[in-house]
Amino acid sequence: MSLPFDNTYTKLPARFYARQTPSPVPSPKLLKFNHALAKQLSIPENWPSTPEALAALSGNGIPDGSEPIAQAYAGHQFGHFVPQLGDGRALLLGELKAKNGQRYDIQLKGSGQTAFSRNGDGKSALGPVIREYILSEAMSALGVPSTRALAAVETGETVWRQEGEVPGGVFTRVAASHIRVGTFQYFYARNDVEGLKHLAEYTIDRHYPKAGESEAPYLELLKSVVEAQARLIPHWMSLGFIHGVMNTDNCAVSGETIDYGPCAFMEAFHPNCVFSSIDQNSRYAWGNQGNIALWNLTRFAETLLPLVNDDPAKAAPKAEKELERFPNLFAEQYAERFKTKLALPESAPDTVIKECLQLLAKNEIDFTLFFRRLTELASGGNSSNVESLFEDPDKFVQWRNEWQKHADIEGLLETMKSSNPIRIPRNHRVEQAIQAAYQSDYSPFNRLVVALKKPYSESDDFADLESLPLPHEIVHQTFCGT
């Protein structure tokens, strides 16, 4: 039984990728398959139960019609430019068309060495596979544009990572595409204007076809990507999400969230909160994500200059004009997201948001729990449930009184409920699922995936997943999967 793969990326020049066969694994086991997503992708219902499926999802076989490739890209990593990165442990199997006609990449992560592995083993530990499955599906359920999880496989072999010898895994990722700001940088760094033109036209055709109708298609592409990022990052921040590694090679031009390595959802709120073990200078702290998005977009704009005009002096002002739109677009989206969380009409002053977050930061209040209890208060609950979060409840009461002057509880309660989740993938729960899986117990993983499918709905069955970690359960750092 074959899947209807297409391979449009392989129609681009050969320097865009390296053809590669996945590395076989000794005894693969399918741990999780996303049947709902498979249905959207028109994958036959019984395909996951076939030997061909297990072979395809583990790297032990190449599906009919697939042309596996490792994509080339560059990137700024923590501000330092690396001219060649590329898929060092991932292979794009090809593309499938969803029922809505949209094209999606199907990629294996942890499928072995490629031409871009840079002495790495090309494998993945099982922990990052489970982590990305949980986080990407949770983000999608929360309404955030995101890559998705199709499958998680245990390989039956072990790999060496910072925690020692651990089980290996392969993750199957679904994405609108894997074109990154770093993909454009790869060709820009090589003064390959022809390659940039091929890539820009492919990106326009795949993601922003209206840009192709413009008299200035490359500026329109920049405008579209600026707008997509200005929508995405405030959405992250309104949920307390910290990406953790916003390098340009992890900035997808499609506007999706990509790469769930050292990411985390904040618990005790602070704008300077960081979890990533490799973010030593807090470059990607919660409150800095908007600034970094603009920095990444500026690097993207640089790569388009040769396409905008042969004369850089004429091209730069036009690109700068599009970049100058970002701060206002970001601020508008940020205010809109938080006003929705607080049942505030558009006319309400932004100071209510600012003072709310200052209150949370000063008192180290759990971000998700505060907004959910505030929603319960707006629904007729007792103020004491929110006040109990504070050592000095009077400070909250002062802010609450000001908030209630501006809030439109009756008119905006439903949108408030749909913006403040009950359950998020709390860091200690994700870690518990990973550690249990290392002991061949997948029940916490499976339960967490189910619980996070409906993050805004109350459920007695999953009430324990709403609770804060005990002191010994607190996760202080998260780690990159490599």
Secondary structure, DSSP 4 states (H G I P E B T S, - for coil): -----B-GGGGS-GGGEEE-PPPP-SS-EEEEE-HHHHHHTT--TTGGGSHHHHHHHHTSSPPTT---EEEP--EEETTEEES----SSEEEEEEEE-TTS-EEEEEEESB---TT-TT---BEEHHHHHHHHHHHHHHHHTT--B-EEEEEEEEEEEEEETTEEEEEEEEEEEES---BHHHHHHHHTTT-HHHHHHHHHHHHHHH-GGGGGSSSHHHHHHHHHHHHHHHHHHHHHHTTEE-S---GGG-BTTS-B---SS-EE-SB--TT---BTT-TT-TT-GGGHHHHHHHHHHHHHHHHHHHH-SSHHHHHHHHHHHHTTHHHHHHHHHHHHHHHHTT--TTS-THHHHHHHHHHHHHT-BHHHHHHHHHHHHTT--THHHHTT-SSHHHHHHHHHHHHHH--HHHHHHHHHTTS-S----HHHHHHHHHHHHTT--HHHHHHHHHTTSTTS--GGGGGGGSPPPGGG----B----
